[in-house]
Amino acid sequence: ILAEPGFNFPNDSWIFPASESQYREAINAMESYLLRLSNPQRPEAQFFTRADNLNAWLGNVESRLGSLSQRLGASVARPLSTDAPNERSGPRQTAWHQRDDIFYEARGATWALLHLLRAIQGDFADVIANKNAQASVEQIIRELEATQSFMFSPIILNGDGFGLMANHSLVMASYISRANAAIIDLRVLLQQG
């Protein structure tokens, strides 16, 4: 409860509080939890591998992935027409100088999530097997692995749809959206008795 918000702190906060200090506090909270969890004389720290716990965590993951996908898509979004003149609906287009920041933020977040899901595969193996959800977990992991593919370009390109230049943001958004869809399917399986 104490560590997770610290790890999800915005990465661009320089002071009051600085991102690094929030990450450091989260690491300390995780290390403290690990020590309490491994000490049988301190039963207040517990870890329950139940479907409802996994489902709640996956709900948070689902909203984070949805946000990342939307931000990646906004880097190439076109203004949508509305009934009112001079009004825009939907996400604002990302400034050109922020596109690589968002891309690499998404790449880092999916890298961390990939490792968490591999750990869940082991820790929640019984729950996943009982709900017959192995295929869904493996699908999520495959999509997240694809986000970590080697980049041949030294810069992040956002070319036009079917143009000559690659569109790295949309490719990343596609993998993230597919992983998110598989998470939604997994949550449905976990909710079913």
C-alpha positions in Angstrom: 0.0 0.0 0.0 2.9 2.4 0.7 5.3 1.4 -2.0 3.1 1.3 -5.2 2.1 5.0 -5.2 5.7 5.9 -4.9 6.7 3.9 -8.0 3.9 5.5 -10.0 5.0 9.1 -9.1 5.4 11.4 -12.1 8.9 11.2 -13.5 9.2 14.9 -14.2 8.9 16.3 -10.7 12.2 18.0 -9.8 11.4 19.5 -6.4 8.7 19.4 -3.8 9.0 16.4 -3.8 11.5 15.2 -6.3 10.7 12.0 -8.2 13.9 10.3 -7.1 13.0 10.8 -3.4 9.6 9.3 -4.0 11.2 6.3 -5.7 13.7 5.9 -2.9 10.9 5.9 -0.3 9.0 3.3 -2.3 12.1 1.1 -2.5 12.6 1.4 1.2 8.9 0.5 1.8 9.3 -2.6 -0.4 12.4 -3.7 1.4 10.7 -3.3 4.7 7.7 -5.3 3.5 10.0 -8.0 2.2 11.8 -8.2 5.6 8.5 -8.4 7.5 7.2 -11.0 5.0 10.2 -13.3 5.4 10.2 -13.1 9.2 7.8 -15.7 10.7 7.8 -13.8 14.0 6.1 -10.8 12.4 2.8 -12.1 11.1 1.4 -8.6 10.3 2.9 -8.8 6.8 1.0 -11.3 4.7 0.7 -12.1 1.0 -2.5 -13.7 -0.2 -2.6 -15.3 -3.7 -6.4 -15.0 -4.3 -8.2 -14.2 -7.5 -9.8 -11.0 -6.1 -6.4 -9.6 -5.1 -5.0 -10.3 -8.5 -8.1 -8.9 -10.2 -7.9 -5.6 -8.2 -4.2 -5.1 -9.1 -4.9 -5.9 -12.8 -7.6 -3.2 -12.7 -4.9 -0.6 -11.8 -2.6 -2.0 -14.5 -5.5 -1.8 -17.0 -6.0 1.9 -16.4 -2.3 2.6 -16.6 -1.9 0.8 -19.9 -5.0 2.6 -21.3 -3.5 5.9 -20.3 -0.1 5.1 -21.9 -1.8 3.9 -25.1 -3.9 7.1 -25.3 -0.8 9.3 -24.8 1.1 7.4 -27.5 -1.8 7.7 -29.8 -2.1 11.5 -29.1 1.4 11.9 -30.5 -0.1 11.4 -33.9 -3.7 12.3 -33.3 -5.6 14.6 -35.6 -8.1 17.1 -34.2 -11.6 15.7 -34.2 -14.4 17.8 -35.6 -17.0 18.9 -33.2 -20.3 20.7 -33.4 -19.0 23.8 -31.8 -16.4 25.8 -33.8 -12.9 26.2 -32.3 -13.4 23.3 -29.8 -11.4 20.1 -29.8 -12.5 16.9 -28.3 -10.3 14.0 -27.3 -6.7 14.1 -26.3 -4.5 17.0 -27.3 -1.7 16.3 -29.7 1.6 15.7 -28.1 4.3 18.3 -28.8 7.0 17.0 -31.2 9.7 17.4 -28.5 7.8 15.2 -26.0 7.1 12.2 -28.3 10.3 10.4 -27.5 9.8 11.0 -23.7 6.3 9.4 -23.9 7.6 6.5 -26.0 10.5 5.7 -23.6 8.2 6.1 -20.6 5.9 3.6 -22.1 8.8 1.3 -23.0 10.0 1.4 -19.4 6.6 0.9 -17.9 6.0 -2.1 -20.1 9.4 -3.5 -19.2 8.6 -3.3 -15.5 5.1 -4.8 -16.0 6.6 -7.6 -18.0 8.7 -8.7 -15.1 5.8 -8.3 -12.7 3.6 -10.5 -14.8 6.3 -13.2 -15.0 6.4 -13.1 -11.2 2.6 -13.3 -11.0 2.8 -16.4 -13.3 4.7 -18.1 -10.6 3.1 -16.6 -7.4 -0.5 -17.0 -8.6 0.1 -20.3 -10.6 -2.7 -22.1 -8.7 -5.2 -19.2 -9.2 -4.4 -18.9 -12.9 -4.7 -22.7 -13.3 -8.0 -22.9 -11.4 -9.5 -20.1 -13.6 -8.0 -21.7 -16.8 -6.3 -18.4 -17.5 -2.8 -19.5 -18.6 -3.4 -18.6 -22.2 -4.5 -15.0 -21.2 -1.4 -14.5 -19.0 0.9 -15.8 -21.8 -0.8 -13.5 -24.3 -0.2 -10.5 -22.1 3.5 -11.5 -21.7 3.9 -12.0 -25.4 2.5 -8.5 -26.2 4.7 -6.9 -23.5 7.8 -8.7 -24.8 7.1 -7.2 -28.3 7.3 -3.7 -26.7 10.9 -4.5 -25.9 12.0 -5.3 -29.4 15.3 -3.9 -30.6 15.1 -0.4 -32.1 16.9 0.1 -35.4 16.3 3.8 -35.5 18.4 6.1 -33.4 15.4 8.5 -33.1 11.7 8.0 -32.5 9.8 8.5 -35.8 6.1 9.3 -36.1 5.7 8.9 -39.9 2.3 9.1 -41.6 0.1 6.0 -41.6 1.3 4.0 -44.5 4.2 6.3 -45.4 7.9 5.6 -45.9 8.8 6.5 -42.3 8.0 4.3 -39.3 5.5 5.3 -36.7 7.1 4.0 -33.5 4.4 5.6 -31.2 1.6 3.8 -33.0 3.4 0.5 -33.0 4.0 0.7 -29.3 0.4 1.8 -28.7 -0.8 -1.2 -30.7 1.2 -3.7 -28.5 0.0 -1.9 -25.4 -3.6 -1.9 -26.5 -3.4 -5.7 -27.3 -1.9 -6.4 -23.9 -4.6 -4.3 -22.3 -7.3 -6.2 -24.1 -5.8 -9.5 -22.8 -5.8 -8.0 -19.3 -9.5 -7.2 -19.6 -10.1 -10.9 -20.7 -8.0 -12.1 -17.8 -10.0 -10.0 -15.4 -13.3 -11.5 -16.7 -11.9 -15.0 -16.2 -10.8 -14.2 -12.6 -14.3 -12.8 -11.8 -16.0 -15.9 -12.9 -16.4 -18.6 -10.3 
